[in-house]
Amino acid sequence: MCIQSLNIVQMETSKNTWQKRKKIDLAKLKQYSLSIILLKALKFYIRIKQYIVILSRATSYYMREQQKLLILAQLA
């Protein structure tokens, strides 16, 4: 009888430990998933920012060239 109750206590303890471990693992998984999502969002933001810089440079270059052509046309 004493051994049976000891086995039950051990089983319940291991069950509680497993549930706690499972909760911790789920919390780590959620944190890890959130970190991955934030990292991907940051990469996306950086890529968009790079495209904006490239477009602004191209636009300013295009505008400068248009002004040069306009000045040349007026001089001719």
KEMITI-863587 format. One line per 4 residues: number of its first residue (from 0); their letters; for each residue x, y, z of N, C-alpha, C. Coordinates in steps of 0.05 Angstrom, whole numbers, plus 32768, in hexadecimal, padded with zeros to 4 digits. Each point is the difference from the previous one (the first is absolute). Example, Ala and Ser with C-alpha at 12.3 -4.5 7.8 and 13.67 -1.06 7.14 Angstrom:
! residues 2
0	AS	8108:7F8E:809C:7FEE:8018:8000:8012:8018:8000  7FF9:8015:7FF2:8010:8018:8001:7FF1:8016:800E;
! end
This chain:
! residues 76
0	MCIQ	8011:7FE8:8000:7FEF:8018:8000:8011:8019:8000  8015:7FFF:8010:8012:8017:8002:800F:8005:7FE6  8007:7FEA:7FF3:800F:8001:7FE7:7FED:800B:7FEA  7FE7:7FF8:8001:7FED:800A:7FEC:7FFC:801E:8003;
4	SLNI	7FFD:8009:8018:7FFC:801D:8004:8019:800F:7FF8  8017:7FF5:8005:8019:800D:7FF8:8002:8001:7FE1  7FF7:7FEB:7FF3:8000:8000:7FE3:7FED:8015:7FF5  7FE9:8003:800D:7FEC:8014:7FF7:800B:801C:8004;
8	VQME	800D:8005:8016:800C:801A:8006:8016:8006:7FEB  8011:7FEC:7FFA:8015:8004:7FEC:7FF3:8006:7FE4  7FEB:7FF1:7FFA:7FF3:8004:7FE6:7FF4:801C:7FFE  7FF3:8009:8015:7FF4:801B:8000:8016:8015:7FFE;
12	TSKN	8016:7FFB:800F:8016:8014:7FFF:800C:8001:7FE4  8004:7FE9:7FF4:800B:8001:7FE5:7FEC:800C:7FEC  7FE7:7FFC:8004:7FEB:800C:7FEF:8001:801F:8003  8002:8009:8019:8002:801D:8004:8019:800C:7FF4;
16	TWQK	8016:7FF1:8004:801A:800A:7FF4:7FFE:8001:7FE2  7FF4:7FEC:7FF4:7FFD:7FFF:7FE3:7FEE:8017:7FF6  7FEB:8006:800F:7FEE:8016:7FF8:800F:801B:8003  800F:8003:8015:8010:8018:8003:8014:8003:7FE9;
20	RKKI	800D:7FEA:7FFA:8014:8000:7FEB:7FF3:8007:7FE5  7FE8:7FF4:7FFC:7FF1:8005:7FE8:7FF9:801E:7FFE  7FF7:800C:8016:7FF9:801D:8000:8019:8010:7FFA  8016:7FF9:800C:8019:800F:7FFB:8009:7FFD:7FE2;
24	DLAK	7FFD:7FE8:7FF6:8007:7FFB:7FE4:7FEF:8010:7FED  7FE5:8002:8006:7FEE:800F:7FF0:8007:801E:8002  8007:8009:8017:8007:801C:8003:801A:8006:7FF0  8013:7FEE:8001:8019:8004:7FF1:7FFA:8000:7FE2;
28	LKQY	7FEE:7FEE:7FF8:7FF9:7FFE:7FE3:7FF2:8019:7FF7  7FEE:800B:8010:7FF3:8019:7FF9:8014:8017:7FFF  8012:8001:8013:8015:8014:8000:8012:7FFE:7FE7  8007:7FE7:7FFA:8011:7FFA:7FE9:7FF1:8008:7FE6;
32	SLSI	7FE6:7FF9:7FFE:7FF1:8007:7FE9:7FFD:801E:7FFD  7FFC:800E:8016:7FFE:801D:7FFF:801B:800C:7FF7  8016:7FF5:800A:801A:800A:7FF8:8004:7FFC:7FE2  7FF8:7FE9:7FF5:8002:7FFB:7FE3:7FEF:8014:7FF0;
36	ILLK	7FE8:8005:800A:7FEE:8012:7FF2:800C:801D:8000  800A:8008:8017:800C:801A:8002:8019:8003:7FEE  8010:7FEB:7FFF:8018:8000:7FEF:7FF8:8002:7FE3  7FEC:7FF1:7FF7:7FF7:8002:7FE5:7FF4:801B:7FF9;
40	ALKF	7FF2:800C:8014:7FF5:801B:7FFC:8016:8014:7FFD  8015:7FFD:8010:8017:8012:7FFF:800E:7FFE:7FE5  8004:7FE7:7FF6:800D:7FFC:7FE6:7FEF:800D:7FEA  7FE5:7FFC:8002:7FEE:800C:7FEC:8002:801E:8001;
44	YIRI	8000:800C:8018:8002:801D:8003:801B:800A:7FF3  8015:7FF2:8006:801A:8008:7FF5:8000:7FFF:7FE1  7FF4:7FEB:7FF5:7FFF:7FFD:7FE3:7FF0:8016:7FF4  7FE9:8006:800C:7FEF:8016:7FF6:800F:801B:8002;
48	KQYI	800E:8004:8016:800F:8019:8003:8016:8002:7FEB  800D:7FEA:7FF9:8014:8000:7FEB:7FF4:8007:7FE5  7FE8:7FF5:7FFA:7FF3:8007:7FE7:7FF8:801D:7FFF  7FF8:800B:8016:7FF9:801D:8001:8018:8011:7FFB;
52	VILS	8017:7FF8:800C:8019:800F:7FFB:8008:7FFF:7FE3  7FFE:7FE8:7FF4:8008:7FFC:7FE4:7FED:8011:7FEE  7FE6:7FFF:8006:7FED:800F:7FF0:8004:801E:8002  8006:8009:8019:8005:801D:8003:8019:8009:7FF2;
56	RATS	8015:7FEF:8000:8019:8007:7FF2:7FFA:8001:7FE2  7FF2:7FEC:7FF6:7FFA:7FFF:7FE4:7FEF:8018:7FF7  7FED:8007:8011:7FEF:8017:7FFA:8010:801A:8000  8011:8003:8013:8010:8019:8001:8013:8001:7FE8;
60	YYMR	800C:7FE9:7FF9:8011:7FFF:7FE8:7FF0:8007:7FE7  7FE8:7FF5:7FFE:7FEF:8005:7FE9:7FF9:801D:7FFE  7FF9:800C:8017:7FF9:801C:8000:8018:8012:7FF9  8017:7FFA:8009:8018:800F:7FF9:8005:7FFF:7FE2;
64	EQQK	7FFD:7FE8:7FF5:8005:7FFC:7FE3:7FEB:800F:7FF0  7FE7:8000:800A:7FEB:800F:7FF2:8006:801E:8000  800A:800A:8017:8007:801C:8001:8016:8007:7FED  8014:7FEE:7FFE:8017:8005:7FEE:7FF5:8001:7FE3;
68	LLIL	7FEE:7FED:7FF9:7FF5:8000:7FE5:7FF0:8019:7FFB  7FF1:8009:8014:7FF0:8018:7FFD:8012:8018:7FFB  8015:8002:8010:8013:8017:7FFD:800D:7FFE:7FE4  8008:7FE9:7FF7:800C:7FFD:7FE6:7FEC:8007:7FEA;
72	AQLA	7FE7:7FF9:8003:7FEC:8006:7FED:7FFB:801F:7FFE  8002:800D:8017:7FFC:801D:8001:8018:800E:7FF4  8018:7FF5:8003:8017:800C:7FF4:8002:7FFD:7FE2  7FF4:7FEB:7FF6:8001:7FFB:7FE3:7FEF:8012:7FEF;
! end
